[in-house]
Amino acid sequence: MKYLHLVWASLFRRKTRTALTLVSIIAAFLLFGLLDAVRTSFAQAGQSANGAARLQTGAKLSFIQLLPMSLQAQMTRIDGVKNVTFANWFGGAYQDPHNQVFTFAVAPNYLDIYPEISVSDAERKAFAETRTGALVGEKLAQRYHWKIGDRVPLQSQIFPDRSGSKNWQFDIVGILHSTDKKSSGFHDQMFLLNWKYFDDTTPYNQGQVGWYVTRVVDVNQADRVAKAIDALSVNSDHETRTQTEQAATASWMKQLGDIGLIAGSIMGAVFFTLLLLAGNTMMQAVRERTSEIAVLKTIGFSSRGVMAMVLAESVLLLLLGGLAGLALASAIIPGLSAGSGGMLNLPALGAGSWVLGLVLMALIGVLVGALPAWNAMRLNIVDALAGR
């Protein structure tokens, strides 16, 4: 602390260069904070179901494995279960294979499980009575300019009809409105079709279910209910895994790829680039001050003291940018979660993330400052002043 003013002055000797380096460090640790929140979210998902009003039951082996219809009646009889519905993934695309639509074939009572979805009684009746009827999310309808009465063609990426064609036609009979935009915005993007029509039309389903959704009576008993549901199919050819909807989404994503490995690989590339960038900045800064360092040694600063000041300058550079980046991530994460309408449920940066971030700042600071600090320590006064 005694020589902090010297370290600070050296760090901002070239203000533009330091500012640009700080921006890079801020961006790196902002990305670190966001990715660590994603990693933590996936790690925490599924630890406990208590507190969840809904549970999702899928095949234990893989999310593409189907479940028998007979499970619904058995699940309904479990103490603590309020209602059970089911759905199948359809995998629809509109006009272009890249225009993916979240399309699900759902049971007649599907909307009873989701009170945060608003649909008029007339539209629900039309959906129940229209074989090819479909309910579409408000934002989805706005995006493609759909309205009630339109006949919409969708191409399934998975299921053909009995003639072998993957081109399906649906009649829009209602619009889905989310009553809570902060937690149920995903429903504004959904396309729901009648499960019975789907099951009768494709030869690849044959009365099976993609997953079940259970509404529990008491959220504090959700863990017990989840275990009771899974006990129904123990040692069968269709063992299940019941978890919260968030955990189910995380599990589905993990089957597509190792999220932890992906996040770690991205951060490794980012920090390696940061190491080169910050190291180059420190090398240039010390090289420019060769004569000044020689003067410091001439007036009595020890070689180890000079080395310590260069290392302190490097660590300070990383701390300034890193703390700003993590603070920015902490401010952004709640907005991302709220703006996603419940599609993202990122936890706030905890103490563990901050400690890990501080360790990385110190470690990178020492690494990028080690070589220039070593050169400064070994600097010969006579040679440095002669070179001036």
N, C-alpha and C positions, 0 to 999 in steps of 0.2 A: 504493500500500500504506500510505502514511503516514496517510491518512484512511479506511482501511477500516472502522474501528470506527464512524465517523460514518455511512458508507454503510449498514453493517449495521443500525445503530439506526434509520435512516430507513426501511429496507426493512421492518422488522418493527414499525413504529410501530402499525400496525393488523394485529394478528396474524391475526385471522379472515379478513380480506380477502386478505391475502398468502397464507395457507394455501389458500384456495379457488382463487386464481389459480395457485398452484403445482400443485395437483391437475390443473387444466386443461392446464397445460404438460406435466406428466408424461404425461397421457393422449395428448396430441398427439404427443409424441416416442416414446412406446411404439408408437403406430400407425405412425409413420414407420419405426421399426426393423423392425417386422413386415413392412410393405409393401416395404421396401428388401430384406429377405431374400427375399421372393417374387420381386421384380424380378431380383435377382442370381441366384436359382435358375434362372429362365427364360433369363437371359443366358448362364449357364454351360452349360446343357443342350446337348448335341450338339457341344461343342468337341472332344471326343475320346472314342472308344469303348473305348480301352484300359482294362483293369481291370474290364470288364463281362463277366460269364459268359454273359449272354444278349443277343441283338440282335433288334430288331423291324424287320421290313421291310414297308413300306406303299407305296401309290402316291405318286409324287412330286408329282403335281398336286393331289390332294385325298384326305382320309382316307375319303371316301365312294366313291371309285373302286375297283372290284374288280380282282383279279389272277388270271391263269390258273393252273390246277392244275399245268401243266407245269413251272412254276418249281421246285416242290419237288424233283423228281429232279435238276435241274441244280444247285440249291443244295447238295444232299447230296454231290455229287461234288467240291465245292470243298475244297482242302486246308485243314485247320484246323477244319472243321465236324464237330461230334460228332453232332448230331441236328437235325432240322427238323420242326416241326409247324405247324399253321395254325388259324385261327379266323375266325368271322364275328360281327359285332355283330348282336344280335337286337332289342334295345330293348324289353324286356318291362315290363309294369306289372301289379301284383296288385290286383284288386278296384277300384282307383281309378287313373285316369291319373296322379295325383300320387304314387302309391306305386311309384316307379321301382325296378326291380331290375336289377342288373348281370348281364345275361343274354348268354351267348356260346354259339354253336354251335361245338363243338371237334372236332378230329381224334381218332382212337382213341389216338394216342400223346401227346396233349397233356400228360397228367400226368407223363410221363417227363421232360419238360423242367423240371418244377417239383418238385424233391425236398423243398422246404419245405412241400408239401401232403401231408398224410397221409390215405390212404383204405385201408380194408381190402381184401385180395385178393378177398374174396367180393363186396364192393360194386363193385369195378372190373370184375369179371366180369359182374355183373348189368347194369352200365352198358353194357358192350360188347354184351351179348346182348339188351337190351331196347330196342326201336326208339324208344319214347317215353320212355325212361329219362332221369333227370336227377340230377345231383349238386349239392347245395346247401351253401353255407357254414354253418358251425356257428352263427354269430351271426344269420345270416339266418333259419335254421330256428327259432332261439329267439324271434326277433322275431314271427314269424307262427305260432308253435306248430305247425310242420310236423314230421312224423316219417316214417321210412321206411315206404313202403306207401301214403302219401297221394297222391291224384290232385289236382294243382294246376292251376288255370286261369290262364293268363297272356295278356294282350292285348299283341300286338306293336304298337309305335308306327310300324313301318315296313312289315313284311312280312305280306301276307295269305296264306292257303293257296290251294289251287287252286280252291276254291269262292268265293273272294273275301272270306272271313271273316278277321278279324285275331284271332279268339279261338282259342287253342291250348290243348291239354291235355297235361300231362306227369306221369309217375309217378316219384316220388322213390324212388331205389334206393340212395342213399348220402349220407353227410354228409362234407363237407370239413373237415379240421382243420388249422390252421396250426401247424407245429412251432416257428416263430420268430415270436412275436407282434410283436416290434419291427420286423421288416422285411417281414412277409408278412400283416399283418392284413387287407389288402384281400381276400385269398382267402376270409376268413370271410364276406364279403358276396356272394360270387359264386353264380350259378345257371348250371350248365353243362348243355347238352343235346347230343345226338348230331348231328354235322354232316351225316351221311348222311340222317337223318330230315328235318332242316331243308332240305337241298338238294332232296330228292325232293318235299317238300310245298309249297314256295313256287315259283311260276313265275318269280320275279325273280332267282334266283341262277344256275341253270344251270351247275353245276360250277365256279363261281368262288370265290375266297378273299378274305376281307377283309384279312388280314395274315398274315405268316409270323413265327414265332419260332424263332430259331436258337440252339442251345447250342454254344459254341465249346470247342475242346480246350484252348487256352492263352489266358487273359484278356489277356496282353500282346500277342497277335496279333489282337485284336478289330478294330482299325482296318483292318488289311489284309484281314481276312475281309469286313468291311462293304463295302469298296471293290470286292472281287471279286464280291460278290453284286450290287451295283448295276451292275457292268459287264455282267452277263448281259442286261440289258434296255435298254442304251443305244440311243438312236435308234429305239426301238419305240413302239407306242401305249400301252404300260403301263410306262413308266420308273418305277423304284423309288427309295426313299430308305431306307437302312438306318442305324439309330441305336440307342442304348441305349433301354431301356424308359422311363427317366425323360425322355430327350429326346423320345421319341415322344409321351408324354403332354403335354409342354410344347408340342410342335408342334401337337397336336390342339387344345389350349386356344387357341393363337395364331390358329388358323383360325376359332375362335368369336368372338374379339375381341382387340384390341390390349391385352395385359396391361400393358405399360409405360404406355400412355396412360390406362388405367383407374386404375392405381396413382397416376400423376401427377395425375390429375384429383381423386382423393380427397384426396391430400395438399395440393393447391392450395386446396381448400375448407376443409380443417382449419386450415391455416396462415393463411388469410385471416381465419377466425373468431378464431383465436388472436391475430392482430394487433390486431383490434378490442378483444378482451377485455383483453389486456395493456396496450394503449394507454389504455383507459379507466381501468384501475387506476393507471397512472402519472400521468395527468392529475389524478385525484382526490387522489393522494398529494401531489403538488406544490402543488395548490390549497390543501390543508389546512395546508401549511407555509409559506404566503406570508410571514407575519411572521417566522418562524424564519430563512427565507432572507435577509430584510432585515437581521436581526441579524447573520448571518454576514458579510454585506457590510459592515456597520457596523464590525465588529471587525477588518476587514482582508482578508477573502477576496475575491479578484478575481472579476469577472463570469465570466471563462473558467473559473476554478477551480470556481465553483458549477455551471456548465454541465457540466463534466467529472464532478462528483460525481453529478449527476442521471443522466447517461448511464451511469456506472458502476453505479448502483443498478439501472437498467433491464437492463443486460447481465447483472449478477449474478443478477437474478430469473430470466432465461431460462436461464442456465447451471445454476443449482440444479435447476430443474425438468427441463431438457433432459437433463442428465447422469443424473438419477435415472430418467427415462423410458427412455433407451437402455440403462442398466444392467438395468432390469427386462425390457426386450425380450431382452437377451442371456441372461438367466436363463430366460425363458419359451420361447425358440425350441427348445432341445434337447428340452424336455418335449413341445412340440407335435409335433415330428418323431417322437419315440418313441411318443407316444400315438396317432398316426395309423396305426400299424402299417405304415409304409412308403408310405402314400398321399401324405404330405408329406415332402419331403426338403429342408428349409430349411437353408442354410449358416449358420454362426455369423457374427455381425456382424464384418466385417473392418475393417482400418484405414481403407479408403476410406469405409465407412459412418460411422465415427466422425468422420473429418475433415469429411465433408459435414454431419454433424449439428452439429459445433462451428461451422462456417461459418454454418449456418442460425440457430443460437442467437445468435451475435454480430450477424448481420445484422438479425434480428427485434428483438433488444435495442436496437440503434441506431435502428431505424425507430420503435419504440414510444416511445423516450425522446427522440427528436429535438425534437418540438414542446414538451413540457414543459420540456426543458433549454433550449431557445431562449427560452421565456417567462421562465424563472428568470434567464437571463443578462440579459435586458432589463428586469428588474424594477427599478423606481425605489424607492429606500429610503424616501423621504418619503411617497410615495403608499401603500406597503405598510404602514408603521407607522401612518399616519393612518387607513387602513381598519380596522386592528385596534381 
